[in-house]
Structure formats: structure tokens, C-alpha cells
Amino acid sequence: MRINTQSLWIALVVSLGGFLFGFDAGIISGVMEYAGPEFNLNDAQSGWVVSSPSFVAMFAMLISGRLSDIVGRKRILLMVGFCYAVSALFSAYATSYEMLYLARMLGGFAFGAALVLAPTYIAEISTSENRGTLVSVQQLNIVLGFFAAFLSNYYFNGAFKSGTSFLTEENVWRWMLGVEMIPAVLYFLLLFFVPKSPRWLFTQNRNAEGQAVLERLYGSEYAAKESQTIIASINEDKNKEKVPISELFKPALRFILLVGLTIGILQQVTGINAIYFYATSIFKQTGIGTDAAFSSGVLLSGTSVVFTLVAMYLIDRMGRRPLLIIGTAGIAISLLLCAYSFKQATYQLSATDISNIEGIDQTALSGVADKVYDNDVDFKNAMKGALGNQAYKKQEGAIIEAAVDMNATLVLIGILGFVACFAFSLGPVMWVMLSEMYPNKYRGLAIGFIGFINSFSSWLIQQIFPWELSNLGNALTFFIFGAIALFGFFIFIKVLPETKGKSLEQLERELVG
């Protein structure tokens, strides 16, 4: 059955929750360049502002599915859209560090629920023939959200720096956050025009309503046949015993649980969300300047969109194992290239350099003039000691641009290579393999457990990344990420199965026990 216009439109509307997740995650990269210095945040506070939504999202993922079973997918998705809009509004009007992270935590509840419920809802209104394509719209929308956020930040920063707009250093980050209200309100309003999930209606014994939804989408013949299948499946599920989480640790499941956890953890601890959430700050470390750092973020997110489309094309042609192995090798090489580039950097401010930096106390830097620093940690500590943390943070881009001597192009190649390799491997392939490796009885429980560990890893990396940059330095931080990816590459060579082209029953016979 070909994808009809109405089901595609519904999938696009519902997966706007994924777009908002990508937008919310990407926008903070530029926001922290202004909000961090304004509130004089330390590394732990900066990490919490960025990571707090992911912390809340972990728990939203655990409860949203069950809550939607009770009140319905559509009602929870409407709540998601409302929370996104309120979060954007209160984030933009934040008057303190505490108000900012609390507002963002509300957004974290929204995107945690959306990441679980959007693909669930789309799967429940799809046919078996078009389900894969329609559900994949969610992943595409996520990376489009990242792209839109970096593009929005780029234009707001450009308008502020031009000096001809109403934007100031105190309000530019508020507009960056507030603009999310536009897609959030649009998402909320459009959800009123999508039907309730037909499968959920059947679980509530509202069979006539469920069949009517299927008829509107696919015609009466398909609706009658699918209704019988859904009712039979629901009756079968009622007779099944609930599986406790301890069942996942049985010897028969040990291998595939280990593989799933390895993929789930590796997806995050190689640093993808550190790159996305702190992209502007990372590019600024190369000395290209704040403006170029914003434009490089647009290039990064555009690369992610392109290679996500590549993954959608290749995943059923090349297979899961080759994509993961090739992608992980590319991730390791790219990150180690970044580490090498930062390791070669030196920092020196001449008296002329200092006199050309606007907005700083130039006499305070006289004591560090012409001193050569062979690593970024010592240089930054010297600058903070001379200027104070807040003053340094406000002018960090200009100071590093004037002082650093390094090959910034190599870092850009490394970052873009990492994002490209991630986008066609660990990013999309993980969820496909998790849905294929586990027997039907354990699938939901296994994906939920590994998803929670994956989310926890994501939050942890976001939280500690500012501390790593300040205390370990750019070179060692990227070396650690690269070494982890290289270790994962050898593990994948050893244990990773291929799930392409095999039925779920065949995979169960091969992998379980």
C-alpha cells in the first residue's frame, strides 16, 4: 500500500515534537554564549542549564507511555505542545539562573514524552508497508530542528553584531529562546486536527471510533481487516503475564542485552550531545571568533541532515553492522584528529593584541602580555585570574581569536566528520537494531531499559563537558571521546550481529540462548 497524503500529513504533524526537541537542544548552544556570562555561571551551573532538560526527559520517557495508555496518545501530545510553548516563554523571560533551568526542565518533560509517544502514535496509524518510512520522519525532523536552531542563532547573532537592530547583549539570548514559541504553538494547534490513535481507541473498547479512523485513512476494506487484527492482538496481550525487569538478565538474553547496552551507551559517551549542545563554544575555542562559530554551527547541523538522509537510504541496502562499524571507525578518527589539532595549539597575547580587544580592562592583562602558553587550561586560568570569570566569558571569543595559534581547519574537518559518521551510524541505526534484536515478549522492556541508560549517559556527558574543558582541556577531552569510540569499534568487530533481512523469529533463534 502506498503512503497516502493524509497519513503522511499526520506523521509530519505529530513528529513536529521531534523537530522541537532538536530545536530546543540546538538553540542552547548559542544561548549560553550570552546567558552564561550574564548570570556569571560556573562550569557546574552552565552544565546544569544545558543538561537539566535531558535529566527530566529520562523520567518522562519512563512514565509517558503508561500515562498515554490511560488518557490517550493525543492528549499527552497536546500537553507536550503546551509545555514546549510555556517553557520557551518562561526561558526567554528568565530573571535568574534558577528560573532559567526550571523553565528548561519543563521543556525536558515535553521532549522526553514526545520522543516516546510520537513514534508510537505514528506506528499505530500506519500500515505495515509504510510504517518504517513514516516513523523515520521523526528522526529527520529531529535533525531539521537542530538545523533550524543553529540557523536561527546565526541570524540573531548577526543582527545583534550589526548594531542596527533592537537586539542587545542582554536580550539577544532571550529572543533566541523565545522564538521557539512559534513552532511550539503551531504544533499545539495542528494536533487538534489529527485523529486519536485507532489502536488506543480499540483498547478502550471504542471499536466503532477506532474503525472509523482507519476508514478515513485507508478505506473500509482495509479498516475491517485491520480492526480484526488489532482486536485479536489486544485480546492476546491481555492473557500475557507482565515481564519483570529481572527477566532481562537471564543467561539466555545476556548476549543481546550486552550488545544493546554497548550500542546505547556508546551512542552518547562518544560525545555527540556535547558537540551539538556546545557547538558554538567548541568552534570558538579554535580562535575563529564568535561570529564564525555561529556560522560553523549551521554547517554542522546541515551536515547532520544530509547524512541522516544517507542513512535512511543505506540502512536496508548495506545492513546495520557495516554502517555501525564504518561509522564508529570514522567517529574515532575524527575525534582523535580534533584532539591532535588542539594539542598543537599555543596561546600568546602581545601588547598590540591586548590593545585591539574591545570591552576589557587592558591594564589588567599587562602582566600576561607576551607570555606563551602551550595549553588552553593554563591560558584560560591566567585570563580569568586577570579579568575575572564574568569579564573573560563575555570576551572569550575575541581573546582566544587574538591569542591562539592552531590549525582551526583540522578541527572543523574533525567535527564535521564526527557528525557525518554519527548521522549514518550510531544515530539512527541504534533504534533500528534495538527494535529487531529482542523477542517480542521482552522488546518493550528492553528498549525502555536501554533507552533510560542511553538518556542517563546523555545527561551525564552534557553536565560534565564544561568541567572537562576547563580542567582537562580541549585536547584531552577530545582524546577521551576518541579513545572510547576506538574501543567501541573493536567491540563491534567482535560481537555485533547483522539483523538486516532476517525475520524477528529468525533473529530470536540466532541470538537468544
VMD Tcl script that draws the C-alpha trace (Angstrom):
set ca {
  {0.00 0.00 0.00}
  {1.43 3.37 -1.00}
  {1.70 6.15 1.57}
  {-1.36 8.34 1.23}
  {-1.31 12.09 1.72}
  {-3.37 12.08 4.90}
  {-1.22 9.57 6.81}
  {1.94 11.42 5.73}
  {0.46 14.72 6.89}
  {-0.43 13.21 10.29}
  {3.10 11.80 10.65}
  {4.60 15.21 9.82}
  {2.40 16.98 12.37}
  {3.00 14.50 15.19}
  {6.75 14.32 14.57}
  {6.99 18.11 14.99}
  {7.60 17.07 18.61}
  {10.93 15.69 17.36}
  {11.59 18.95 15.50}
  {11.04 20.88 18.74}
  {13.40 18.54 20.59}
  {16.10 19.23 18.01}
  {15.35 22.95 18.08}
  {15.44 23.14 21.89}
  {18.68 21.14 22.03}
  {20.37 23.17 19.30}
  {19.29 26.63 20.43}
  {21.04 26.38 23.82}
  {24.45 26.26 22.09}
  {24.16 29.91 21.10}
  {22.15 31.00 24.14}
  {24.91 30.05 26.60}
  {27.36 32.37 24.85}
  {25.31 35.28 26.25}
  {23.29 33.89 29.19}
  {26.31 32.24 30.81}
  {28.27 35.48 31.25}
  {25.13 37.48 32.15}
  {24.33 35.21 35.10}
  {28.07 34.63 35.78}
  {27.60 30.85 35.74}
  {30.34 28.47 36.81}
  {31.02 25.19 34.99}
  {28.55 23.15 37.07}
  {25.79 25.74 36.62}
  {26.41 26.00 32.87}
  {26.29 22.23 32.62}
  {23.01 22.09 34.56}
  {21.28 24.74 32.43}
  {22.20 22.73 29.33}
  {21.61 19.23 30.72}
  {18.61 19.70 33.04}
  {16.04 19.05 30.27}
  {17.70 15.71 29.50}
  {17.62 14.83 33.21}
  {13.85 15.36 33.36}
  {13.37 13.66 29.98}
  {14.76 10.39 31.40}
  {11.83 10.14 33.79}
  {9.29 11.50 31.31}
  {10.24 8.61 29.00}
  {9.51 6.12 31.78}
  {6.03 7.41 32.63}
  {4.68 8.93 29.41}
  {3.95 5.63 27.68}
  {1.93 4.28 30.59}
  {0.17 7.63 31.08}
  {-0.81 7.68 27.41}
  {-2.28 4.19 27.76}
  {-4.68 5.66 30.32}
  {-5.64 9.05 28.87}
  {-4.65 8.62 25.21}
  {-1.70 9.49 22.97}
  {-3.28 12.64 21.58}
  {-3.99 14.23 24.97}
  {-0.42 13.73 26.14}
  {0.92 15.11 22.85}
  {-1.27 18.20 23.30}
  {0.21 18.59 26.77}
  {3.66 18.26 25.20}
  {2.96 21.10 22.75}
  {1.62 23.31 25.56}
  {4.66 22.62 27.76}
  {7.04 23.43 24.90}
  {5.38 26.83 24.43}
  {5.33 27.68 28.16}
  {8.94 26.56 28.52}
  {10.04 28.84 25.67}
  {8.14 31.80 27.14}
  {9.48 31.47 30.69}
  {13.02 30.70 29.47}
  {13.00 33.92 27.46}
  {11.83 35.92 30.48}
  {14.17 34.23 32.98}
  {15.49 36.70 35.54}
  {17.79 34.26 37.31}
  {19.79 31.08 36.85}
  {17.13 29.16 38.82}
  {14.24 30.41 36.69}
  {16.14 29.56 33.51}
  {16.84 25.93 34.38}
  {13.35 25.35 35.84}
  {11.77 26.65 32.63}
  {14.05 24.41 30.58}
  {13.16 21.40 32.76}
  {9.52 21.88 31.73}
  {10.72 21.63 28.13}
  {12.62 18.48 29.11}
  {9.38 16.83 30.20}
  {7.91 17.77 26.84}
  {10.64 16.35 24.64}
  {11.06 13.22 26.80}
  {7.39 12.41 26.28}
  {7.47 13.41 22.61}
  {10.42 11.15 21.77}
  {8.49 8.15 23.10}
  {4.93 8.98 22.05}
  {5.41 10.43 18.56}
  {6.86 7.23 17.01}
  {4.35 5.16 18.99}
  {1.42 7.17 17.66}
  {2.76 7.17 14.09}
  {3.25 3.40 14.19}
  {-0.36 2.99 15.36}
  {-1.85 4.95 12.46}
  {0.44 3.35 9.84}
  {0.15 0.20 7.77}
  {2.84 -2.49 7.97}
  {4.03 -1.45 4.48}
  {4.55 2.24 5.25}
  {5.38 2.10 8.97}
  {9.16 2.24 8.60}
  {9.09 5.26 6.30}
  {6.55 7.20 8.37}
  {8.31 6.53 11.69}
  {11.65 7.61 10.16}
  {10.11 11.08 9.62}
  {10.66 11.59 13.37}
  {14.45 11.21 13.11}
  {14.57 13.50 10.09}
  {12.56 16.13 11.96}
  {14.98 16.00 14.90}
  {17.98 16.89 12.74}
  {15.92 19.51 10.89}
  {15.17 21.02 14.30}
  {18.90 21.21 15.02}
  {19.47 22.89 11.67}
  {16.68 25.43 12.23}
  {18.05 26.25 15.70}
  {21.61 26.87 14.52}
  {20.30 28.93 11.60}
  {18.11 30.98 13.96}
  {21.03 31.57 16.33}
  {23.23 32.62 13.40}
  {20.75 35.28 12.25}
  {20.06 36.61 15.75}
  {23.78 36.86 16.48}
  {24.38 38.56 13.13}
  {21.58 41.06 13.73}
  {22.95 41.87 17.18}
  {26.53 42.29 15.97}
  {25.42 44.55 13.11}
  {24.41 47.17 15.66}
  {21.41 48.26 13.62}
  {18.69 46.18 15.32}
  {16.82 46.32 18.63}
  {18.93 43.42 19.94}
  {21.37 43.98 22.79}
  {23.81 41.79 24.69}
  {21.17 41.48 27.44}
  {18.22 40.46 25.24}
  {19.65 38.62 22.21}
  {19.68 35.25 24.01}
  {16.09 35.84 25.18}
  {14.96 36.19 21.57}
  {16.90 33.03 20.67}
  {14.90 31.13 23.31}
  {11.58 32.88 22.76}
  {11.39 32.17 19.03}
  {10.73 28.51 19.90}
  {7.21 29.57 20.83}
  {6.34 29.87 17.13}
  {6.79 26.18 16.19}
  {5.53 25.12 19.65}
  {2.22 26.96 19.30}
  {1.89 25.73 15.70}
  {2.46 22.15 16.90}
  {-0.15 22.55 19.65}
  {-2.78 23.91 17.25}
  {-2.16 21.37 14.48}
  {-2.55 18.47 16.93}
  {-6.24 19.31 17.25}
  {-6.63 18.26 13.60}
  {-5.11 14.77 13.94}
  {-7.30 11.82 14.98}
  {-6.94 9.81 18.16}
  {-4.84 6.67 17.83}
  {-7.08 3.91 16.44}
  {-5.27 1.22 18.44}
  {-5.74 3.21 21.66}
  {-9.46 3.58 20.88}
  {-9.71 -0.20 20.50}
  {-8.00 -0.72 23.88}
  {-10.70 1.50 25.40}
  {-13.46 -0.64 23.80}
  {-14.35 2.26 21.48}
  {-14.18 -0.04 18.48}
  {-16.52 1.93 16.22}
  {-14.45 5.11 16.65}
  {-11.21 3.21 16.03}
  {-12.54 1.62 12.85}
  {-13.86 4.99 11.66}
  {-10.35 6.48 11.95}
  {-8.91 3.60 9.91}
  {-11.63 4.03 7.27}
  {-10.82 7.73 6.88}
  {-7.17 6.90 6.39}
  {-7.20 3.71 4.33}
  {-10.75 2.82 3.27}
  {-13.39 0.42 4.57}
  {-11.85 -2.82 3.27}
  {-8.51 -2.28 5.00}
  {-10.23 -0.91 8.13}
  {-12.37 -4.03 8.57}
  {-9.38 -6.36 8.21}
  {-7.06 -4.29 10.44}
  {-9.73 -3.91 13.11}
  {-9.96 -7.69 13.48}
  {-6.16 -7.95 13.71}
  {-5.95 -5.22 16.37}
  {-8.75 -6.75 18.47}
  {-7.10 -10.17 18.31}
  {-3.75 -8.69 19.31}
  {-5.29 -6.81 22.25}
  {-7.02 -9.97 23.48}
  {-3.74 -11.87 23.20}
  {-1.89 -9.19 25.18}
  {-4.48 -9.38 27.96}
  {-3.59 -13.02 28.51}
  {0.14 -12.38 28.78}
  {1.88 -12.05 32.10}
  {3.80 -8.86 32.71}
  {7.54 -9.38 32.35}
  {9.63 -8.14 35.33}
  {12.84 -6.30 34.57}
  {14.85 -9.11 36.19}
  {13.93 -11.28 33.17}
  {16.29 -9.20 31.02}
  {19.26 -10.54 32.94}
  {18.56 -14.20 32.27}
  {21.55 -16.09 30.78}
  {19.62 -16.62 27.52}
  {19.31 -12.86 26.98}
  {22.74 -11.89 28.30}
  {24.41 -11.55 24.91}
  {21.81 -9.33 23.23}
  {21.40 -7.23 26.39}
  {25.16 -6.64 26.39}
  {25.10 -5.69 22.69}
  {22.16 -3.33 23.19}
  {23.73 -1.64 26.21}
  {27.04 -1.26 24.36}
  {25.33 0.48 21.43}
  {23.13 2.59 23.72}
  {25.98 3.81 25.91}
  {28.47 4.27 23.08}
  {25.99 6.43 21.19}
  {26.25 9.06 23.93}
  {29.69 8.69 25.55}
  {31.46 9.45 22.27}
  {30.21 12.99 22.89}
  {27.54 13.69 20.27}
  {25.39 15.83 22.55}
  {28.44 17.65 23.87}
  {29.15 18.61 20.24}
  {25.56 19.64 19.50}
  {24.78 21.41 22.78}
  {28.13 23.23 23.00}
  {28.94 23.60 19.28}
  {29.32 27.37 19.30}
  {31.63 27.23 22.33}
  {33.75 24.45 20.77}
  {34.22 26.32 17.49}
  {35.09 29.45 19.46}
  {37.96 27.53 21.11}
  {39.70 27.30 17.72}
  {40.08 31.07 17.52}
  {37.79 31.64 14.56}
  {35.77 34.18 16.54}
  {32.22 34.20 17.87}
  {30.55 35.15 14.58}
  {32.29 32.39 12.60}
  {31.49 29.94 15.42}
  {27.77 30.62 14.91}
  {28.02 30.09 11.14}
  {30.01 26.87 11.67}
  {27.10 25.59 13.76}
  {24.83 25.97 10.72}
  {27.31 23.94 8.66}
  {27.44 21.25 11.36}
  {23.67 20.84 11.56}
  {23.32 20.89 7.76}
  {25.84 18.05 7.56}
  {23.74 16.08 10.05}
  {20.61 16.47 7.88}
  {22.40 15.29 4.73}
  {23.92 12.19 6.32}
  {20.68 11.27 8.09}
  {19.13 11.06 4.62}
  {22.11 8.90 3.58}
  {21.39 6.57 6.49}
  {17.71 6.28 5.53}
  {18.83 5.25 2.03}
  {21.57 2.80 3.07}
  {20.22 1.07 6.16}
  {18.18 -1.54 4.28}
  {20.76 -1.83 1.49}
  {24.13 -2.10 3.27}
  {22.88 -3.50 6.55}
  {23.18 -2.42 10.18}
  {26.57 -3.96 11.05}
  {28.61 -2.33 8.22}
  {27.11 1.09 8.91}
  {27.88 0.88 12.63}
  {31.43 -0.42 12.14}
  {32.34 2.09 9.40}
  {30.65 4.94 11.27}
  {32.33 4.18 14.61}
  {35.76 3.98 12.93}
  {35.09 7.37 11.31}
  {33.97 8.83 14.65}
  {37.19 7.67 16.35}
  {39.42 9.09 13.59}
  {37.53 12.41 13.56}
  {37.70 12.90 17.33}
  {41.38 11.97 17.52}
  {42.05 14.48 14.73}
  {40.39 17.17 16.87}
  {42.50 16.12 19.87}
  {45.70 16.31 17.80}
  {44.79 19.78 16.49}
  {44.06 21.19 19.94}
  {47.25 19.59 21.32}
  {49.35 21.58 18.82}
  {47.80 24.92 19.83}
  {49.76 27.65 21.61}
  {48.46 30.89 23.13}
  {50.14 34.30 23.33}
  {48.79 37.82 23.69}
  {51.09 40.63 22.60}
  {50.63 44.19 23.82}
  {49.21 45.03 20.38}
  {46.72 42.15 20.60}
  {45.55 43.36 24.01}
  {45.08 46.92 22.80}
  {42.89 45.69 19.92}
  {40.44 43.78 22.14}
  {37.45 45.97 22.95}
  {35.41 45.80 26.13}
  {38.12 44.57 28.53}
  {40.32 46.10 31.20}
  {43.50 46.19 29.12}
  {45.74 47.17 32.04}
  {44.67 44.02 33.89}
  {46.24 41.92 31.12}
  {49.57 43.71 31.14}
  {51.01 41.04 33.42}
  {50.36 38.25 30.89}
  {51.46 40.14 27.77}
  {53.82 38.14 25.54}
  {53.70 35.05 27.76}
  {53.42 31.82 25.77}
  {51.04 29.09 26.99}
  {51.23 25.60 25.49}
  {47.74 24.53 26.60}
  {44.34 26.12 26.84}
  {43.75 25.34 30.54}
  {46.72 27.42 31.74}
  {45.86 30.23 29.33}
  {42.20 30.43 30.40}
  {43.09 30.31 34.08}
  {45.53 33.19 33.57}
  {42.85 35.22 31.75}
  {40.23 34.54 34.44}
  {42.73 35.45 37.14}
  {43.49 38.76 35.44}
  {40.00 39.77 34.32}
  {37.61 37.79 36.50}
  {35.38 34.94 35.28}
  {32.45 37.06 34.06}
  {34.53 39.59 32.13}
  {36.58 36.83 30.50}
  {33.50 34.84 29.47}
  {31.95 37.88 27.79}
  {35.03 38.41 25.61}
  {36.31 34.82 25.38}
  {35.84 34.59 21.61}
  {37.82 37.77 20.91}
  {40.56 36.89 23.41}
  {41.12 33.37 22.06}
  {40.96 34.63 18.47}
  {43.74 37.09 19.23}
  {45.91 34.65 21.20}
  {45.66 31.19 19.67}
  {47.98 29.73 17.05}
  {46.50 26.50 15.69}
  {45.05 24.85 12.60}
  {41.32 25.57 13.03}
  {40.51 23.89 9.69}
  {41.57 20.49 11.07}
  {39.17 20.89 13.99}
  {36.34 21.85 11.64}
  {37.07 18.78 9.47}
  {37.15 16.60 12.58}
  {33.86 17.92 13.98}
  {32.03 17.66 10.65}
  {33.48 14.17 10.09}
  {32.25 13.10 13.51}
  {28.75 14.45 12.94}
  {28.55 12.89 9.45}
  {29.70 9.47 10.67}
  {27.35 9.59 13.65}
  {24.39 10.58 11.48}
  {24.63 7.47 9.28}
  {25.59 5.03 12.05}
  {25.12 5.31 15.81}
  {22.37 7.94 15.50}
  {19.62 6.13 13.57}
  {20.91 2.52 13.49}
  {20.78 2.06 17.26}
  {16.99 2.31 17.45}
  {16.52 0.04 14.45}
  {18.72 -2.68 15.96}
  {17.06 -2.42 19.36}
  {13.66 -2.98 17.75}
  {14.96 -6.07 15.92}
  {17.22 -7.92 18.38}
  {14.81 -8.67 21.20}
  {11.99 -11.24 21.28}
  {8.51 -9.76 21.22}
  {7.93 -10.69 24.87}
  {10.90 -8.60 26.04}
  {11.14 -5.94 23.33}
  {9.31 -3.08 25.05}
  {11.01 -3.69 28.38}
  {14.48 -3.99 26.82}
  {14.12 -0.83 24.71}
  {12.79 1.10 27.71}
  {15.67 -0.05 29.95}
  {18.38 0.66 27.38}
  {16.70 3.96 26.45}
  {16.87 5.04 30.10}
  {20.59 4.16 30.30}
  {21.13 5.98 26.99}
  {19.36 9.09 28.32}
  {21.32 8.98 31.58}
  {24.58 8.81 29.60}
  {23.44 11.77 27.51}
  {22.66 13.85 30.60}
  {25.98 12.95 32.25}
  {28.04 13.98 29.21}
  {26.19 17.30 28.89}
  {26.64 18.01 32.60}
  {30.38 17.36 32.85}
  {31.51 18.72 29.46}
  {32.09 22.34 30.64}
  {34.10 20.96 33.59}
  {36.16 18.80 31.21}
  {37.03 21.76 29.00}
  {38.02 23.91 32.00}
  {40.01 21.28 33.89}
  {41.20 18.71 31.33}
  {41.43 21.00 28.31}
  {40.25 20.67 24.73}
  {42.89 18.16 23.62}
  {42.45 15.63 26.43}
  {38.65 15.90 26.34}
  {38.50 15.03 22.63}
  {41.16 12.35 23.08}
  {38.99 10.63 25.71}
  {35.97 10.69 23.38}
  {38.08 9.38 20.51}
  {39.63 6.59 22.62}
  {36.15 5.47 23.73}
  {34.99 5.37 20.09}
  {38.07 3.35 19.10}
  {37.41 0.89 21.92}
  {33.78 0.61 20.75}
  {34.94 -0.07 17.18}
  {36.89 -3.16 18.30}
  {33.97 -4.35 20.42}
  {31.63 -4.03 17.42}
  {34.05 -6.02 15.24}
  {33.93 -8.78 17.85}
  {30.28 -9.01 18.91}
  {27.96 -7.01 16.63}
  {25.39 -9.19 14.82}
  {23.71 -8.38 11.50}
  {19.93 -8.05 11.66}
  {19.24 -6.92 8.09}
  {16.95 -9.11 6.01}
  {16.08 -11.53 8.82}
  {12.67 -12.09 10.33}
  {12.18 -11.36 14.01}
  {11.62 -15.07 14.59}
  {14.88 -15.98 12.83}
  {16.78 -13.40 14.88}
  {15.29 -14.80 18.05}
  {16.54 -18.30 17.16}
  {20.03 -16.99 16.33}
  {20.56 -14.51 19.16}
  {18.65 -15.81 22.18}
  {20.13 -18.59 24.27}
}
mol new
graphics top color blue
foreach p $ca { graphics top sphere $p radius 0.5 }
foreach p [lrange $ca 0 end-1] q [lrange $ca 1 end] { graphics top cylinder $p $q radius 0.2 }
display resetview
